[in-house]
């Protein structure tokens, strides 16, 4: 069931993820619920994790519905999410490997509080298994996220800011 609302990607969304078509509001909420369930696998959805995702959505979406979408994300019930059920229903028609993108964003979100917890890592692995993603791809995505975080710390250090 869809609400008829859609989210329009910004130039950032087009450049970063190659998303060129609007995204159905309800489908995007299900995607968000999956990410939140993975990041909350350690028993809590840390403010840093949620804030990483909110920030990402804020620069990814340029629709009138952006404010409503972000407010709705904040209220989602991620604790009672059935990961297997949600993942089986997620289908996107994007010009990219949507499953890898989902895992990448889940990993980035999990790292948003500065701690990629073992339970989060195990849930990423479980999601990858459900989606048919090879372990080597998961390790590569985790390494990419770590590399990006290291590059960000390096940039800040070079600019003589607190790291």
C-alpha positions, 0 to 999 in steps of 0.5 A: 500500500502506498500513500501516493507521496514520493520523495525527490532526490537532491543532486547529492542523492543523484551524485552519491547514489545515482538515484534519479527517480522519486522514491515512494514515501512508504517504501522509503519508510520501510527502508528506514525501519530496516536500517533502524532495526539493524542499528538498534540491534545492540538494544538501543538506537543511539542518538548519533546513529539516528542523527547520521541517518537524519542528516543523510536524509536531509541532504538526500531529499528535496521534496515538500514531504521531507519534513514529514518524512524525517518526523515520521522516521523519528517515530518509527517502531524499530524495536518490533521490526521483523527484519526478515519480513521487511527485507523480503518486501523491499523492492526498488527499481534503482540503477544501482545495487540497492541491497548493497546500498542498504547494507552500506547505509546500515553500516554507516548508521551503526558507526554513527555513535562511534561504535560498530557493536558486535550485535550490529555487525551480526545483524548486518551479516544476517541481513546480507545472508537474507539478501543473498550478499556474499560475506566478501561484499559485507567485509568490503562495505565495512572496510569502505565505511571505516576508510571514509571515517578515517579520511574524515578524521584526517581531513579534520586533523589537517585543518587543525580542528579537534578530532 
